[in-house]
Amino acid sequence: MHVVRLHRSLYPPREGLSDFFIWDDDFQKRRELNAPLEKILEDIWAILKKYEL
């Protein structure tokens, strides 16, 4: 599907948005800051899974 190909082509070589994260030396703070990004990635993945052939 075209949508899946576009998503995979965004950020080669890893194919997608999985490389986006916020770094902080404090592990707990890093987890808190990245939680919304993880949720977005999960939502995108759920949508893309519907279109994979």
C-alpha positions in Angstrom: 0.0 0.0 0.0 1.2 3.5 -0.8 0.8 4.8 2.8 3.1 2.0 4.1 5.7 2.7 1.5 5.7 6.4 2.3 6.1 5.7 6.0 9.0 3.4 5.4 10.7 5.9 3.1 10.6 8.8 5.6 13.8 8.0 7.5 16.0 5.3 5.9 17.7 3.0 6.6 15.4 2.1 9.6 12.2 2.8 7.7 10.0 5.0 9.9 9.7 7.2 12.9 11.1 4.9 15.5 14.3 6.9 15.8 12.6 9.9 17.4 13.1 10.2 21.2 14.0 12.7 23.8 17.2 12.2 25.8 17.6 13.2 29.4 20.3 11.7 31.8 17.6 11.1 34.4 16.0 7.8 33.3 12.6 8.4 34.9 12.3 11.9 33.4 13.4 10.4 30.0 10.6 7.8 30.2 8.0 10.5 31.1 9.1 12.7 28.3 9.0 9.9 25.7 5.7 8.4 26.8 3.6 10.7 24.5 6.0 9.9 21.6 5.6 6.1 22.2 1.8 6.5 22.2 1.9 8.3 18.9 4.2 5.6 17.4 1.8 2.9 18.6 -1.1 4.7 17.1 0.7 5.1 13.7 1.7 1.5 13.8 -1.9 0.4 14.5 -3.1 2.4 11.5 -0.3 1.1 9.2 -0.9 -2.5 10.1 -4.4 -2.2 8.7 -2.9 -1.5 5.2 0.0 -3.9 5.1 -0.4 -6.6 2.5 
